[in-house]
């Protein structure tokens, strides 16, 4: 967990200097078990058309979110569900 928190801190610091994809932040929050924040970032990634977002349905990175109603709704919005 401390590795994920350290990665999150680095990404947040980097985001103050340059673009960091919300998709990557979603991945870290998923790893931390913070599903709601992860989904917030995935929804933002969709809005921004951020890289990786259209592979979210089959990505092993988000396995823990697959049964979440917001994840299912996002897939439907993307015409993937």
ChimeraX attribute file (.defattr): number of C-alpha atoms within 10 A of each C-alpha:
attribute: neighborCount
match mode: 1-to-1
recipient: residues
	/A:1	9
	/A:2	8
	/A:3	10
	/A:4	15
	/A:5	14
	/A:6	12
	/A:7	14
	/A:8	19
	/A:9	12
	/A:10	11
	/A:11	18
	/A:12	13
	/A:13	12
	/A:14	12
	/A:15	13
	/A:16	9
	/A:17	8
	/A:18	9
	/A:19	9
	/A:20	15
	/A:21	20
	/A:22	25
	/A:23	24
	/A:24	20
	/A:25	22
	/A:26	26
	/A:27	20
	/A:28	22
	/A:29	20
	/A:30	21
	/A:31	17
	/A:32	17
	/A:33	14
	/A:34	12
	/A:35	20
	/A:36	16
	/A:37	16
	/A:38	25
	/A:39	23
	/A:40	17
	/A:41	20
	/A:42	25
	/A:43	22
	/A:44	17
	/A:45	21
	/A:46	20
	/A:47	11
	/A:48	13
	/A:49	14
	/A:50	16
	/A:51	13
	/A:52	14
	/A:53	21
	/A:54	16
	/A:55	10
	/A:56	19
	/A:57	19
	/A:58	11
	/A:59	12
	/A:60	10
	/A:61	14
	/A:62	18
	/A:63	12
	/A:64	12
	/A:65	18
	/A:66	16
	/A:67	9
	/A:68	12
	/A:69	10
	/A:70	17
	/A:71	23
	/A:72	16
	/A:73	14
	/A:74	18
	/A:75	18
	/A:76	11
	/A:77	12
	/A:78	13
	/A:79	9
	/A:80	14
	/A:81	11
